Amino acid sequence: MVSSSAAHQSPYTVDDNGGIDEEWLQRLKNRGLFQGARHELFADATCYRAGFTVEHEDEKDGTSKHAEFTARHVLTGQLLSIEAKSR
């Protein structure tokens, strides 16, 4: 279970580190897309707080399957491919 304070900090953490683009904001404002967009926001923020940088994949690229984003740990260089799913 995620503490409510961590969940509330997610938008600020992401905005301070990588930014929330207009498309993401529109998904957060859409009732049908909100849950998935919020879950991705939480995954982003968690990676930032854990010491990773985040590089988002091109969601408009339908030619191949890919994760939501790639996270690289600042100190170790470890790479993670993050796929955020929510129901």
MDAnalysis code that builds the backbone (N, CA, C; Angstrom):
import MDAnalysis as mda
import numpy as np

u = mda.Universe.empty(261, n_residues=87, atom_resindex=np.repeat(np.arange(87), 3), trajectory=True)
u.add_TopologyAttr("name", ["N", "CA", "C"] * 87)
u.add_TopologyAttr("resid", np.arange(1, 88))
u.add_TopologyAttr("resname", ["MET", "VAL", "SER", "SER", "SER", "ALA", "ALA", "HIS", "GLN", "SER", "PRO", "TYR", "THR", "VAL", "ASP", "ASP", "ASN", "GLY", "GLY", "ILE", "ASP", "GLU", "GLU", "TRP", "LEU", "GLN", "ARG", "LEU", "LYS", "ASN", "ARG", "GLY", "LEU", "PHE", "GLN", "GLY", "ALA", "ARG", "HIS", "GLU", "LEU", "PHE", "ALA", "ASP", "ALA", "THR", "CYS", "TYR", "ARG", "ALA", "GLY", "PHE", "THR", "VAL", "GLU", "HIS", "GLU", "ASP", "GLU", "LYS", "ASP", "GLY", "THR", "SER", "LYS", "HIS", "ALA", "GLU", "PHE", "THR", "ALA", "ARG", "HIS", "VAL", "LEU", "THR", "GLY", "GLN", "LEU", "LEU", "SER", "ILE", "GLU", "ALA", "LYS", "SER", "ARG"])
u.atoms.positions = np.array([
    [0.841, -1.173, 0.000],
    [0.000, 0.000, 0.000],
    [0.889, 1.240, 0.000],
    [0.540, 2.200, -0.786],
    [1.290, 3.440, -0.904],
    [0.727, 4.458, 0.068],
    [1.623, 5.130, 0.787],
    [1.129, 6.163, 1.697],
    [0.536, 7.310, 0.883],
    [-0.459, 7.940, 1.448],
    [-1.118, 9.019, 0.716],
    [-0.171, 10.186, 0.477],
    [0.777, 10.418, 1.386],
    [1.705, 11.532, 1.182],
    [2.612, 11.273, -0.003],
    [3.047, 10.026, -0.214],
    [3.884, 9.700, -1.375],
    [3.092, 9.861, -2.661],
    [1.842, 9.453, -2.650],
    [1.000, 9.578, -3.843],
    [0.768, 11.043, -4.191],
    [0.600, 11.880, -3.187],
    [0.368, 13.302, -3.439],
    [1.623, 14.007, -3.925],
    [2.795, 13.479, -3.598],
    [4.048, 14.089, -4.020],
    [4.420, 13.723, -5.445],
    [3.815, 12.701, -6.011],
    [4.181, 12.218, -7.336],
    [4.182, 13.293, -8.413],
    [3.125, 14.094, -8.565],
    [3.147, 15.107, -9.631],
    [4.283, 16.107, -9.460],
    [4.570, 16.491, -8.227],
    [5.631, 17.458, -7.979],
    [6.998, 16.853, -8.267],
    [7.196, 15.596, -7.873],
    [8.466, 14.917, -8.111],
    [8.744, 14.814, -9.600],
    [7.762, 14.401, -10.372],
    [7.941, 14.250, -11.818],
    [8.130, 15.613, -12.471],
    [7.329, 16.590, -12.092],
    [7.435, 17.916, -12.693],
    [8.802, 18.535, -12.409],
    [9.339, 18.330, -11.217],
    [10.649, 18.876, -10.860],
    [11.794, 18.178, -11.586],
    [11.607, 16.924, -11.975],
    [12.705, 16.156, -12.566],
    [12.641, 16.047, -14.080],
    [11.496, 15.755, -14.616],
    [11.418, 15.552, -16.055],
    [10.298, 16.309, -16.723],
    [9.344, 16.692, -15.929],
    [8.227, 17.445, -16.469],
    [7.051, 16.573, -16.843],
    [5.891, 17.170, -16.772],
    [4.655, 16.522, -17.183],
    [4.203, 17.249, -18.439],
    [4.211, 16.542, -19.561],
    [3.862, 17.211, -20.817],
    [2.343, 17.374, -20.955],
    [1.954, 18.134, -21.952],
    [0.543, 18.457, -22.150],
    [-0.298, 17.204, -22.412],
    [0.237, 16.252, -23.161],
    [-0.508, 15.014, -23.441],
    [-0.795, 14.256, -22.145],
    [0.191, 14.207, -21.256],
    [0.014, 13.526, -19.973],
    [-1.055, 14.251, -19.148],
    [-1.015, 15.567, -19.134],
    [-2.032, 16.335, -18.416],
    [-3.429, 16.049, -18.951],
    [-3.566, 15.962, -20.266],
    [-4.872, 15.668, -20.864],
    [-5.358, 14.284, -20.462],
    [-4.453, 13.304, -20.396],
    [-4.835, 11.959, -19.950],
    [-5.268, 11.973, -18.489],
    [-4.594, 12.785, -17.656],
    [-4.976, 12.887, -16.249],
    [-6.343, 13.543, -16.078],
    [-6.716, 14.409, -16.995],
    [-8.005, 15.105, -16.931],
    [-9.155, 14.273, -17.500],
    [-8.835, 13.216, -18.235],
    [-9.845, 12.375, -18.864],
    [-10.216, 11.236, -17.917],
    [-11.479, 11.180, -17.537],
    [-11.928, 10.174, -16.567],
    [-11.583, 8.747, -16.993],
    [-11.688, 8.444, -18.277],
    [-11.420, 7.096, -18.765],
    [-9.940, 6.740, -18.811],
    [-9.075, 7.739, -18.866],
    [-7.630, 7.507, -18.950],
    [-6.901, 7.830, -17.650],
    [-7.619, 8.377, -16.685],
    [-6.989, 8.872, -15.460],
    [-6.213, 7.801, -14.702],
    [-6.827, 6.639, -14.466],
    [-6.186, 5.632, -13.622],
    [-4.838, 5.199, -14.191],
    [-4.778, 4.928, -15.494],
    [-3.516, 4.519, -16.108],
    [-2.479, 5.622, -16.084],
    [-2.908, 6.863, -16.368],
    [-1.983, 8.003, -16.366],
    [-1.449, 8.258, -14.959],
    [-2.300, 8.144, -13.966],
    [-1.879, 8.336, -12.574],
    [-0.895, 7.254, -12.156],
    [-1.141, 6.023, -12.577],
    [-0.244, 4.923, -12.238],
    [1.134, 5.140, -12.875],
    [1.163, 5.591, -14.125],
    [2.438, 5.895, -14.782],
    [3.156, 7.039, -14.064],
    [2.403, 8.024, -13.623],
    [2.970, 9.146, -12.886],
    [3.621, 8.656, -11.593],
    [2.950, 7.760, -10.899],
    [3.491, 7.190, -9.665],
    [4.765, 6.394, -9.954],
    [4.768, 5.594, -11.032],
    [5.959, 4.808, -11.388],
    [7.132, 5.731, -11.708],
    [6.879, 6.792, -12.455],
    [7.915, 7.793, -12.767],
    [8.495, 8.375, -11.488],
    [7.614, 8.859, -10.626],
    [8.051, 9.517, -9.392],
    [8.843, 8.561, -8.507],
    [8.424, 7.311, -8.438],
    [9.134, 6.322, -7.637],
    [10.552, 6.134, -8.149],
    [10.718, 6.072, -9.460],
    [12.058, 5.926, -10.037],
    [12.923, 7.147, -9.740],
    [12.358, 8.346, -9.893],
    [13.119, 9.558, -9.573],
    [13.568, 9.557, -8.115],
    [12.647, 9.213, -7.204],
    [12.992, 9.210, -5.776],
    [14.025, 8.146, -5.441],
    [14.106, 7.086, -6.244],
    [15.070, 6.010, -6.007],
    [16.425, 6.288, -6.647],
    [16.584, 7.447, -7.284],
    [17.882, 7.818, -7.832],
    [18.074, 7.492, -9.297],
    [16.982, 7.343, -10.035],
    [17.051, 7.046, -11.459],
    [16.724, 8.289, -12.285],
    [17.270, 8.349, -13.490],
    [16.785, 9.296, -14.486],
    [15.807, 8.521, -15.352],
    [14.901, 9.216, -15.999],
    [13.840, 8.564, -16.764],
    [13.822, 9.095, -18.186],
    [13.738, 8.162, -19.141],
    [13.592, 8.543, -20.549],
    [12.365, 7.824, -21.100],
    [11.366, 8.608, -21.496],
    [10.111, 8.034, -21.992],
    [10.254, 7.554, -23.426],
    [9.576, 6.462, -23.718],
    [9.525, 5.936, -25.076],
    [8.484, 6.726, -25.865],
    [8.568, 6.659, -27.174],
    [7.611, 7.350, -28.047],
    [6.317, 6.545, -28.085],
    [5.312, 7.013, -27.371],
    [4.028, 6.306, -27.298],
    [3.290, 6.292, -28.634],
    [3.637, 7.201, -29.523],
    [2.975, 7.267, -30.827],
    [3.572, 6.296, -31.823],
    [4.709, 5.684, -31.479],
    [5.376, 4.718, -32.351],
    [4.678, 3.364, -32.217],
    [3.839, 3.046, -33.178],
    [3.107, 1.784, -33.142],
    [3.785, 0.674, -33.918],
    [5.004, 0.916, -34.401],
    [5.692, -0.081, -35.225],
    [6.319, -1.187, -34.396],
    [6.540, -0.950, -33.110],
    [7.138, -1.984, -32.270],
    [6.618, -1.857, -30.850],
    [6.716, -2.950, -30.107],
    [6.319, -2.923, -28.708],
    [7.477, -2.361, -27.898],
    [7.142, -1.576, -26.893],
    [8.167, -1.035, -26.015],
    [7.549, -0.701, -24.666],
    [8.418, -0.543, -23.685],
    [7.967, -0.203, -22.338],
    [7.551, 1.265, -22.278],
    [6.959, 1.662, -21.163],
    [6.565, 3.060, -20.965],
    [7.801, 3.964, -20.954],
    [8.806, 3.535, -20.183],
    [10.028, 4.332, -20.113],
    [11.205, 3.477, -19.675],
    [12.403, 4.019, -19.866],
    [13.634, 3.394, -19.420],
    [14.189, 4.240, -18.288],
    [14.578, 3.591, -17.218],
    [15.144, 4.291, -16.067],
    [16.604, 3.871, -15.917],
    [17.489, 4.849, -15.698],
    [18.917, 4.586, -15.498],
    [19.310, 5.113, -14.119],
    [19.903, 4.213, -13.301],
    [20.333, 4.639, -11.975],
    [21.534, 5.554, -12.104],
    [21.489, 6.685, -11.436],
    [22.514, 7.717, -11.565],
    [23.881, 7.203, -11.104],
    [23.947, 6.472, -10.006],
    [25.227, 6.024, -9.462],
    [25.765, 4.758, -10.113],
    [24.894, 3.789, -10.374],
    [25.367, 2.486, -10.871],
    [25.250, 2.338, -12.381],
    [24.408, 3.142, -13.014],
    [24.185, 3.022, -14.453],
    [23.235, 1.900, -14.822],
    [22.692, 1.198, -13.828],
    [21.761, 0.100, -14.088],
    [20.560, 0.607, -14.875],
    [20.180, -0.132, -15.921],
    [19.026, 0.215, -16.744],
    [17.835, -0.677, -16.430],
    [16.669, -0.071, -16.360],
    [15.421, -0.808, -16.170],
    [14.435, -0.357, -17.227],
    [13.725, -1.293, -17.817],
    [12.613, -0.973, -18.699],
    [11.342, -1.087, -17.878],
    [10.590, -0.007, -17.800],
    [9.411, 0.048, -16.927],
    [8.138, 0.040, -17.775],
    [7.285, -0.920, -17.471],
    [5.964, -1.002, -18.095],
    [4.953, -0.854, -16.964],
    [4.232, 0.229, -16.924],
    [3.284, 0.508, -15.853],
    [1.876, 0.084, -16.297],
    [1.323, -0.882, -15.591],
    [-0.032, -1.363, -15.898],
    [-0.915, -1.216, -14.673],
    [-2.156, -0.857, -14.914],
    [-3.114, -0.694, -13.831],
    [-4.489, -1.105, -14.326],
    [-5.283, -1.687, -13.423],
    [-6.661, -2.044, -13.783],
    [-7.625, -1.328, -12.891],
])
